[in-house]
Amino acid sequence: MKSPAIFFTFALLGAGLDAAMPDATVEFRFEKLNRTYTDFVPPIEGMEEGGITVRLASPRQALILRDHRVRLTPRSDGAFDAELELDIQGKGAIVADVTLGAVAETFTDDVIIPLQKLKLAGKVKLRRVAGAYEVTAIELPAKLQIAVQSRTVNQILTLCDNAALLTLGAIDCTGLDRALTRPAVSLPAGQSFTLADGDLSDEDRRQLDALLGGV
């Protein structure tokens, strides 16, 4: 399975428990998936704050999945309510195209993804297919915010602050800091991905089969 697919598979599995049946909830930790993934980030949402527009791209990344927990609760309609927690950290590169009025500038930098916990909630379908388990998102958050650290953030904020001074406050930089330090990644609702048998232990497959057999 390609790296982008595993990222989205986690998102789909973690896509709250609006009709939860606590006694039926099963928690999984797929140990083989705790490893390093590369070049997994889909397009990052652009942002506009106070007259300044920022377009972000990340041409390369390496993300370490330190640990994860997946909780699945069967629903009466055959789907599952699901919760996901991911413990991640990593590094990568970022390119920021910044437009402020007639001024356009591009910033490039290395970024750090500090150790952090991501949480997702939603509803999924799960079924056995040849050599894998197919996961399909029925409900999924539209986006996921990931905290990053970069010198580029300070450079863009300085540019915005200088413009605010020159325009006597006509440009408002409020909110830009958070938007840049926690960029939003779009999630692919409605798509299907697979968890290959080779990425699961015998016990993982036994638990998944038992869960599917009870739906």
N, C-alpha and C positions, 0 to 999 in steps of 0.2 A: 504494500500500500504506500502510495506516495506521501511525502511529508505533509503537504497541504491537506490531504484527505484525513490524516490522523488528527490534525488540529480541529477540523470541522466535525469529525466523528465525536471527539470529546464534547464539542459544543452541542451536538445533537443529543448526546446522551445526557447532557446536563441542562437540556433545554427545559413556583411552587405547588405544591401539592394541593390543588384546588378541590380534589375529592379524595383526600388521603385516607388510606386504610392502614394505620400504623402497624398493626399486627402482620400485615402482608408485605411490608417493605423489606427489601433485600439490599444489603450493601456489598459493593464489589471494590476490590483493589487489584487491578490487572498489573502484576509486578513487572511483566516483560515490557510494558509500555513506559515504565519509568526510565527514560534514557534521553539522549540529546537528539533534537530535531533541527534540521536546517531548512532555510528558505521556505517558511511555512506561512508568512503573513500575506493575506489578500490585500486588495486596495484599501488604503486608509482614507477615512473621510476628510475632506478639506474643511476649513473653518474660516469664518469671517467675524471679526470683532472690531467694532469702532472704526470702520473704514479700512482696516488692514485685512488682506486675504492671504491665507497660508495654505499651500498644497503640499502634502507630505507623501513621501514614498520611501520604502525601505528595500533597497536592492539585494540585501543579504542579511541573514540573521542566523544565530545559533541559540536555541532555547533548550534549557535543561528542565525536564519534568521531574521534579524531586519526589513528588508523591501525588496521589489523587484518590478520591473517594467518589463512587457513583452509587446513588440510592435510587432504586426503581420500585415503584408501587403499582401493581396491576389495577386497571380500571375496568369497569363493567363493559366498556365498549371494545375491549381487546387491546387497547393501547396502554401506555404506562405514563404515570406522572413521574418526573425524574428531577433529581438534584445532583449537581456536580460541584466538587471542590478540587481545584488544581493548585499545587504549590510549585511555582515556577521561578526561574531566573535565567538570565542570558545576556547576550550582547549582539550588536549588529551595526549596521550603517544606516544613516538617514539623509535624505535630500529634501530640503525645504525651499520651495519657490514662494517668495514673499512679494506681494504687490501692495503698494501704498500710494494711491493716486497715480501719478505718472512714473513713479519710481518702482523698478522691479529688480530684485536681487535674489540670487540663489546661494543657499548655505549648505555645506556638506560636512558631516561629522560622524564620528563613532558614537554609539549610544550604549548605555548600560540598562538592562532590564533588572532592577533590583529584586531580591527575593520577595515574593508577594503571593497572596492567596486570592485566586479568582473564584467567583461563585456564579453559577448559572442555574436557571430553573425553567421548566416548560413541560411539554408533552411529546412523546415519541412513540413510534411503532417499531417493533423488533421482530425479526423472523429469521429462521435458519435457511441458509442457501448453501450451495455447494462450496465447501471449504471455508465458510465464513458465516458471520451473522450480519444481516443487513439492518441498518439503523436509518429510519426516516423521521425527520422533524415534522410534527404537526403544528406545534407552537414553539416559538423560539424568540428570545430577545432580538431586537433589530440590530443591536450593536453591543460590543464588548470593549470596555476601556482598560487599557494596559498602562501601568505607570512606567515612565522612562526617565532617564537622567542624561542630559547632554548640554555641552557648552552652547550649542546652537540655540537652545531655548533662551539663554541669557542674551545672546546677540539679537534675537528677534525682539525680545522685550525692550532692550535698550533702544532699538530702532523705533519702536512704537512710542516709547516714553519721550524720545527726542521730538518726534512728530507732534505729540500732544503739546509739548512746550511751545513749539513753533506756531501751532494753530490756536494757542491760548485755550486749550481744553476742548476744541472742536472734535478731536479724535479721542475716543475713550478706549483705554487699554484694559479696562476691568474685565476679568474673566479670561483673558488671553493666556495667562499663566497656567491656569488649570487645564485649559484646552490643549496646551502644548505639552504639559507634563503628563497628561493622561489622554493620549490620542485615542480616537474611537475606531475600532475595526468592525466592519460589517460582517454579519453572520448569515449564512445561506439557508434561510428557512425554506422548507419544501423539498430540499435535496436529500438524496440517499447516499450513504457511504457504508463501507464494510469494515468489520473487525475480523481479520483473517485468523484462521485456526492457529497459524504459526506464531501469532502475537499473543496467544492465550495459553495458559497451562491446562492440564487435564482437569484440574479442579474448577478453573474458570468455566470451562465448557460444560462440566457437569452441573454447575449452579445455574448457568444460563439455560440449559436444556430443561432443568427442573422448573425454572421460572416460566418458561414458555409452555411447558406441559400443564401448568396450573391455570393458564389463561382461558 
